[in-house]
């Protein structure tokens, strides 16, 4: 279980306010420049998991599987706090009782994307770490490129789950290669444009990953035995007024109400009402960004 961080770890620190002798070792490859953090930057092993902001359902599920395995093995999961793969990895690590670091492209006390403000603001109080990599103003492409370099620098191994070309995720992979970090990439079909960046990274020397074991071996961690846990509050039959096909359309992967309605072939208004019922019955949980998953 993740415990609250000590008060001194939840205050904002910057490169300029910390003496060289106390500079976290994780920042050794970070060039001088704007950088601030709340929380601890000390960890035995850190895995960065990044990917598309609009991933496939399968990519989201794989991100959750990898982050869960990392958390269970005592590996910190780092990502960029963005929509899609990033927030899925962050949440999965916390759900599994682990820790996560969010490296974002804004100045201190600003959060991006705004939908994730509650998550990012409270992360250090939940034992996680928040890193800001810019000084002022709205995020720019240059800010995101620097964010990617900082994220790659603090990690021991990097996983790119789904990346187009060009994209922020393929740029992150490029930085990982430049910093000589082990880079693991999920492959895709040659004709699937959502994976053109992934295939490009593989052609540049990245290693293919198809299971959590590949990641854990790369970082020198041990996979923990899987414990059988009964599904919490999941009914044997749907609550009154909720059709079975709606229940079947929901999984551990967060989905929007629109996606669930499309999967279940139901009207969106009806789906929203049914999701409210399932939320009150503690069958589903609404995540940040209005996405729903099984509780």
C-alpha positions, -999 to 999 in steps of 0.1 A, spaced: 0 0 0 13 35 -9 16 57 21 16 95 23 49 111 16 67 131 43 60 169 43 95 177 31 90 155 0 58 173 -10 73 208 -11 84 222 -44 122 219 -51 141 232 -80 176 227 -95 186 261 -84 174 256 -48 192 223 -43 230 222 -38 250 201 -63 258 177 -34 221 170 -29 210 169 -65 191 136 -71 211 110 -90 182 105 -113 188 140 -127 225 133 -136 216 132 -173 194 163 -172 211 195 -185 207 226 -165 175 244 -172 140 248 -158 131 219 -136 111 216 -104 96 187 -85 74 176 -56 80 142 -41 110 119 -40 132 113 -70 149 83 -54 141 49 -66 160 16 -72 143 10 -106 122 33 -128 104 23 -160 90 49 -183 58 38 -201 46 62 -229 24 60 -260 -4 75 -280 -30 99 -266 -56 81 -287 -46 44 -282 -64 13 -292 -82 -7 -266 -55 -34 -268 -27 -8 -263 -44 5 -232 -48 -30 -218 -12 -37 -224 -1 -5 -207 -22 -14 -177 -7 -49 -177 29 -36 -178 24 -9 -152 7 -34 -128 36 -58 -132 61 -30 -125 42 -19 -94 40 -55 -81 78 -59 -86 86 -26 -68 94 -7 -100 84 30 -102 63 37 -133 71 71 -149 51 88 -177 41 121 -190 7 127 -174 -10 129 -208 -43 114 -220 -43 78 -233 -14 55 -225 2 79 -199 -27 83 -175 -35 46 -179 0 37 -168 -1 61 -139 -35 49 -126 -26 12 -130 6 16 -110 -13 33 -81 -42 7 -84 -16 -20 -79 -2 -4 -48 29 10 -65 44 45 -71 44 66 -102 62 98 -114 45 123 -138 69 145 -158 49 173 -174 57 202 -198 45 231 -176 60 255 -150 55 248 -113 19 247 -100 5 245 -135 -10 213 -149 -15 199 -183 -38 186 -196 -63 205 -174 -85 174 -172 -58 157 -151 -53 186 -127 -69 168 -97 -47 137 -103 -15 156 -108 -20 181 -80 -25 154 -54 0 129 -67 28 138 -43 5 134 -13 -2 98 -25 35 88 -25 41 98 -62 63 125 -77 54 154 -100 81 170 -122 77 203 -140 101 209 -170 92 245 -181 93 280 -168 63 300 -179 34 302 -204 14 276 -221 30 244 -232 48 246 -266 63 218 -288 97 228 -275 85 223 -239 72 188 -248 105 178 -264 124 188 -233 98 171 -211 104 139 -231 142 142 -227 138 147 -189 114 117 -187 138 95 -206 167 107 -184 152 97 -151 142 62 -163 163 30 -164 143 15 -192 117 30 -216 86 13 -232 68 28 -262 35 11 -265 19 28 -295 35 56 -316 27 72 -349 53 92 -369 58 120 -362 45 120 -326 55 129 -291 59 92 -283 83 86 -312 102 117 -301 105 102 -266 118 70 -281 144 90 -301 156 107 -268 158 73 -251 181 60 -279 202 92 -277 207 87 -240 215 50 -245 185 38 -225 172 3 -231 142 10 -254 114 -16 -257 87 -11 -284 54 -28 -291 53 -37 -328 23 -30 -351 12 -40 -385 32 -23 -413 -1 -8 -428 -14 5 -394 -5 42 -394 -9 43 -356 23 23 -353 45 40 -379 66 56 -352 69 23 -333 82 5 -364 106 34 -370 120 30 -335 124 -8 -340 143 -2 -372 167 21 -352 176 -6 -327 148 -8 -302 139 -42 -287 105 -57 -294 83 -62 -262 54 -86 -261 50 -94 -224 58 -79 -190 86 -104 -186 106 -86 -213 104 -54 -193 112 -69 -160 142 -88 -174 155 -55 -190 153 -37 -156 165 -66 -135 133 -70 -115 115 -102 -105 79 -109 -114 57 -114 -84 33 -144 -82 -2 -134 -93 -27 -134 -65 -62 -145 -71 -86 -117 -62 -123 -120 -67 -138 -93 -87 -151 -67 -63 -188 -59 -63 -194 -75 -97 -229 -89 -98 -239 -123 -112 -265 -106 -132 -270 -70 -142 -289 -46 -119 -325 -39 -129 -327 -18 -161 -291 -26 -172 -289 -49 -202 -262 -76 -202 -246 -64 -234 -238 -32 -217 -221 -50 -188 -202 -71 -213 -190 -39 -231 -172 -27 -200 -137 -39 -189 -107 -29 -168 -96 -7 -197 -112 28 -192 -136 37 -220 -157 67 -228 -195 65 -226 -196 68 -264 -173 39 -268 -193 17 -244 -225 26 -262 -210 18 -296 -197 -16 -283 -231 -25 -267 -251 -11 -296 -272 11 -273 -284 46 -273 -259 71 -257 -285 87 -234 -296 52 -222 -260 42 -217 -252 72 -195 -282 64 -173 -271 28 -170 -235 38 -162 -249 60 -134 -267 30 -120 -236 9 -122 -216 36 -105 -241 37 -76 -239 -1 -73 -201 1 -72 -198 -20 -103 -180 7 -124 -157 36 -116 -155 68 -135 -119 78 -141 -105 112 -149 -117 124 -183 -151 108 -181 -140 72 -188 -155 42 -172 -139 9 -161 -149 -21 -139 -144 -14 -101 
